């Protein structure tokens, strides 16, 4: 079941799911089919995923975002690639070697899917589940609200006194 968060588009609210549906339809080529397949895999991996639309600007209609306890990944489309970017990908184990883009960063990792490439569904599901687990684990950690006391600097004696 796709749960969505309504977002403003122009003057009307449309759900993120409708936005993603329209994006897939508008692409109408291998990129739309690939994004639809990735979306299906994401929901199979975790039925609790929430579809969102973020980073809407005048020059951009926004980016499809898949969340559960925080951003799991985004689904971006470019002229020659469909890019699945994992928000905390650098912290995930990738034994199948799916990550093939944004490898130099300290936080994110991405999978670039080119026309004709087959998606390793099992490995992608594993990454999705690991990303969700990382998000939920991070939510469970409580951060201390109070800061530790700073030690006062040692008293200095003025020259010529005492």
C-alpha positions as CSV (number, residue, x, y, z in Angstrom):
1,X,0.0,0.0,0.0
2,X,1.4,3.4,-1.0
3,X,1.1,6.0,1.7
4,X,1.7,9.5,0.5
5,X,2.1,12.9,1.9
6,X,0.2,15.6,0.0
7,X,2.3,18.4,-1.4
8,X,1.5,21.7,-3.0
9,X,1.9,21.8,-6.7
10,X,1.0,25.3,-8.0
11,X,-2.2,26.1,-6.2
12,X,-3.5,22.6,-5.7
13,X,-2.4,19.8,-3.5
14,X,-1.4,16.5,-5.2
15,X,-0.2,13.4,-3.5
16,X,3.4,12.3,-4.0
17,X,2.1,9.0,-5.5
18,X,0.2,10.9,-8.2
19,X,3.3,13.0,-8.9
20,X,5.4,9.9,-9.3
21,X,2.7,8.3,-11.5
22,X,2.7,11.4,-13.7
23,X,6.5,11.5,-13.9
24,X,6.6,7.8,-15.0
25,X,3.9,8.4,-17.6
26,X,5.5,11.7,-18.8
27,X,8.9,10.0,-19.4
28,X,7.2,7.3,-21.5
29,X,10.5,5.5,-22.3
30,X,12.9,3.1,-20.6
31,X,13.5,5.6,-17.8
32,X,9.8,5.6,-16.8
33,X,9.7,1.8,-16.9
34,X,12.9,1.6,-14.8
35,X,11.6,4.1,-12.2
36,X,8.3,2.2,-12.0
37,X,10.2,-1.1,-11.5
38,X,12.5,0.4,-8.8
39,X,9.4,1.9,-7.1
40,X,7.8,-1.6,-7.1
41,X,10.9,-3.2,-5.7
42,X,11.1,-0.5,-2.9
43,X,7.5,-1.2,-1.8
44,X,8.0,-5.0,-1.9
45,X,11.1,-4.6,0.2
46,X,9.2,-2.5,2.8
47,X,5.5,-2.0,2.6
48,X,5.9,0.8,5.2
49,X,7.7,3.1,2.8
50,X,6.1,6.5,2.4
51,X,6.3,8.3,-1.0
52,X,7.2,12.0,-0.8
53,X,8.0,14.8,-3.2
54,X,10.8,17.1,-2.1
55,X,12.8,20.0,-3.3
56,X,10.2,21.6,-5.5
57,X,11.4,24.8,-7.1
58,X,10.4,27.0,-10.0
59,X,13.0,25.2,-12.2
60,X,12.2,21.7,-10.9
61,X,8.9,19.9,-10.2
62,X,10.5,18.1,-7.4
63,X,12.2,14.8,-6.7
64,X,10.5,11.5,-5.8
65,X,11.6,10.5,-2.3
66,X,11.0,7.2,-0.5
67,X,11.0,7.4,3.3
68,X,10.6,5.3,6.4
69,X,11.9,6.8,9.6
70,X,13.7,9.3,7.4
71,X,14.8,9.4,3.8
72,X,15.7,6.0,2.5
73,X,16.4,6.9,-1.1
74,X,15.4,9.2,-4.0
75,X,14.5,8.3,-7.5
76,X,15.9,10.8,-10.0
77,X,15.8,10.6,-13.8
78,X,18.3,12.1,-16.2
79,X,18.8,11.9,-19.9
80,X,20.9,8.7,-19.9
81,X,20.4,7.3,-16.4
82,X,17.9,6.6,-13.6
83,X,19.7,7.4,-10.3
84,X,18.7,5.9,-7.0
85,X,20.4,7.8,-4.3
86,X,20.5,6.5,-0.7
87,X,20.6,9.3,1.9
88,X,22.8,7.3,4.3
89,X,24.4,4.9,1.7
90,X,27.9,5.3,3.0
91,X,26.8,3.6,6.2
92,X,25.3,0.6,4.4
93,X,27.1,-2.6,3.6
94,X,26.8,-3.4,-0.1
95,X,28.1,-6.9,-0.6
96,X,26.6,-7.1,-4.1
97,X,28.3,-4.0,-5.3
98,X,25.2,-2.2,-6.4
99,X,26.5,1.3,-5.5
100,X,28.3,2.6,-8.6
101,X,27.9,6.4,-8.2
102,X,28.6,9.1,-5.6
103,X,31.2,6.8,-4.1
104,X,33.5,9.6,-3.0
105,X,31.2,11.2,-0.4
106,X,31.0,10.6,3.3
107,X,27.2,10.1,3.5
108,X,25.4,9.3,0.3
109,X,25.8,6.5,-2.3
110,X,23.9,6.0,-5.5
111,X,23.0,3.4,-8.1
112,X,23.0,4.6,-11.7
113,X,20.9,2.4,-13.9
114,X,21.5,2.8,-17.7
115,X,19.2,1.7,-20.5
116,X,19.1,-2.1,-20.9
117,X,20.7,-2.9,-17.5
118,X,19.0,-5.5,-15.4
119,X,18.2,-4.6,-11.7
120,X,19.4,-7.1,-9.1
121,X,16.1,-7.1,-7.2
122,X,17.2,-9.2,-4.2
123,X,20.3,-7.0,-3.6
124,X,18.2,-3.8,-4.0
125,X,15.6,-5.1,-1.5
126,X,18.5,-5.9,0.9
127,X,19.8,-2.3,0.6
128,X,16.3,-0.9,1.1
129,X,15.7,-2.9,4.2
130,X,19.2,-2.0,5.6
131,X,18.5,1.7,5.0
132,X,15.2,1.5,6.8
133,X,16.8,-0.4,9.7
134,X,19.5,2.3,9.9
135,X,16.9,5.1,10.0
136,X,14.8,3.3,12.7
137,X,17.9,2.5,14.7
138,X,18.9,6.2,14.5
139,X,15.5,7.3,15.7
140,X,15.8,5.0,18.7
141,X,19.0,6.7,20.0
142,X,18.2,9.5,22.3
143,X,20.6,12.4,22.3
144,X,21.4,14.0,25.6
145,X,19.6,17.3,26.0
146,X,22.1,18.7,28.4
147,X,25.6,19.5,27.5
148,X,28.4,18.3,29.6
149,X,29.8,21.0,31.9
150,X,32.9,22.7,30.7
151,X,35.8,22.8,33.1
152,X,36.9,26.2,34.1
153,X,40.4,27.2,33.0
154,X,42.9,27.1,35.8
155,X,43.4,30.3,37.7
156,X,46.4,32.3,36.7
157,X,48.3,34.4,39.1
158,X,49.2,37.8,38.0
159,X,52.9,38.6,37.8
160,X,54.2,40.4,40.8
161,X,51.3,39.6,43.0
162,X,50.9,36.9,45.6
